[in-house]
Amino acid sequence: MFSYKTGSMKKIITLFMVVMPFFAKAQNVGIGTNSPNSSALLEISSTNKGMLVPRLTTLQRKYYKPCQWVTGI
C-alpha cells in the first residue's frame, strides 16, 4: 500500500521515540480536588468521607481466590 523504504521508516520511528519523551508530561489525578499536589500520583480530598481499605490476615491473603466463574482475569 505504501512505498516507503525501510530505512526511512526506521529513521522516522527513531526520531519519534527520541523526541516524544520531551513532550510527554506526568499527570496527576485528584478526587475531590481541582489541583492535586504535583508530587502525588493520586490525591483524595474530602471533609466528610473516608477511604475503606480491605484488611486481610496473612492466611486470608494466602488462600484468597478471585471469582472462580470469571475467566480471563
C-alpha positions in Angstrom: 0.0 0.0 0.0 2.8 2.4 1.0 6.1 2.5 -0.9 8.3 3.8 2.0 11.8 2.5 2.1 12.6 0.5 5.3 15.5 2.8 6.2 13.4 6.0 6.1 10.7 4.5 8.2 13.2 3.4 10.8 14.5 6.9 11.0 11.1 8.4 11.4 10.2 5.9 14.2 13.6 6.5 15.9 13.1 10.3 15.8 9.6 9.9 17.2 10.9 7.7 20.1 13.7 10.2 20.9 11.6 13.4 20.7 8.3 12.1 22.3 9.5 11.8 25.9 10.4 15.6 25.9 6.7 16.4 25.2 5.1 13.9 27.5 4.1 15.2 30.9 3.3 13.3 34.0 -0.4 13.5 35.0 -1.8 13.6 38.5 -5.3 12.5 39.4 -7.2 14.4 42.1 -10.5 13.2 43.5 -12.4 16.0 45.3 -9.7 18.5 44.4 -9.1 20.6 41.3 -5.3 20.9 41.8 -3.6 17.7 43.1 -0.1 18.0 44.6 2.5 17.7 41.8 4.4 15.0 43.8 1.3 12.8 44.2 0.1 10.3 41.7 -3.4 10.2 43.3 -4.7 12.7 45.8 -8.0 12.2 47.5 -9.6 15.1 49.4 -12.8 15.1 51.4 -14.1 16.8 54.5 -16.9 14.3 55.4 -15.9 10.9 53.8 -13.2 8.4 54.3 -11.5 5.6 52.5 -12.1 1.9 53.3 -9.1 -0.3 52.6 -9.7 -4.0 52.8 -7.8 -5.7 55.6 -6.9 -9.4 55.3 -4.8 -11.6 57.5 -1.8 -13.4 56.1 -3.8 -16.7 55.9 -6.7 -14.9 54.1 -4.2 -13.4 51.5 -2.6 -16.8 51.0 -5.8 -18.6 50.2 -7.7 -15.8 48.6 -9.0 -16.9 45.2 -10.8 -14.4 42.9 -14.2 -15.4 41.4 -13.8 -18.9 40.1 -16.5 -18.4 37.5 -14.9 -15.4 35.9 -12.3 -16.3 33.3 -9.6 -14.0 31.8 -8.7 -12.1 34.9 
